[in-house]
C-alpha cells in the first residue's frame, strides 16, 4: 500500500517533471501560443493539462479523485502549470 508521503512525493514528481513536459509538447497548445491570444492559449493549456493529469495519474485513482473533488486543487494545478509553461514568444 502506498503511504501518503510516497504518494505525495510521486505527485510532486509528476507535477514538476512529467506534466509540464507533456503539456508543452501538446501540438494544439503550441499552436495556440504561437498563433492566438492568451485566453485561447490558456484554454488549450487547460485541455492538455486535464488530459495529461488523467494519463499520468491513471494508476493512482485515489489521487485523481481527490484532485477532482477539490476545486481549489484543480485551480492551483492549472494556474501553476500554465504560469510555468505560457510563453507566447516560443518559436
N, C-alpha and C positions, 0 to 999 in steps of 0.2 A: 504494500500500500504506500502511496506517495504521501509524504508529510507536507504540511503547509509550507515549511521552509524550502523544501526541494521544489515544490510546485511554484512557489513564489520566485525562486531563482530561475526556473525554467521559463516562466512567463516573462521575467525581465530580459532574459537572453533572447527570447523570440521577438520581443518588442524592440530591443536595442539592435539586434543583428539581422534577424530574418525578415520581419515585416517591412522595415524601410527599404531594404534592397529590392524586395519583390514588388512593392508599390511603385518604386522609382522605375522599375523595368516595364511597368504596365504601359502598353502602346497607347491606349486611349488617354491615359493621364499625361504621358509625354506630349502627345499631340495637343491636348488642351492647354498645357503650359506654354507651348510654343506658339499656338495659333489662336488662343482665345483669351478671355479675361479671367481675372482672379476667381470669380464666382463659378464659372464653368470648370476651371481647374480644380476648385475645391470639390465640386460635385463629382468629378471623375476620380479624384483622390479618395473621397469617402466611399465611392462604389468599389474601387480597387482595394481599399483597406478592409471593407466589410468582407469581400471575397477572400482576401488573404487571411484574415483572422479565422474564418471558418476552415480554411485549408490547414493553416499552421497548427491550430489547436483542436483539430478533429479528434485526435486521440485523447484529448483532455476535456471530455464532455462537461464535467463539473465546473471547470474554469470558464468555459464558454457560456454556460447557463448563468453563472454569477455575473459576467460582464453584461449579458443581455438583460438581466433583471435590474441592473443598476445603471440608470441613465447617466448619472454623474461619471461613472467609469467610462461609458461609451463616449461621452463628450470629451473627457480628458484624453482618452486614447486618440480620438480623431484629431483634436486640436494639437496634441503633442507631435504626432507623426506628420501632420500637414505642415506644421511650423518648421520641422526639420527638413522636409522634402520640397516645399514650394520654392521654386526658383525659376521665374519665367524667362530668365536670360540664358538658361542652359540650352546649348545647341545640340 
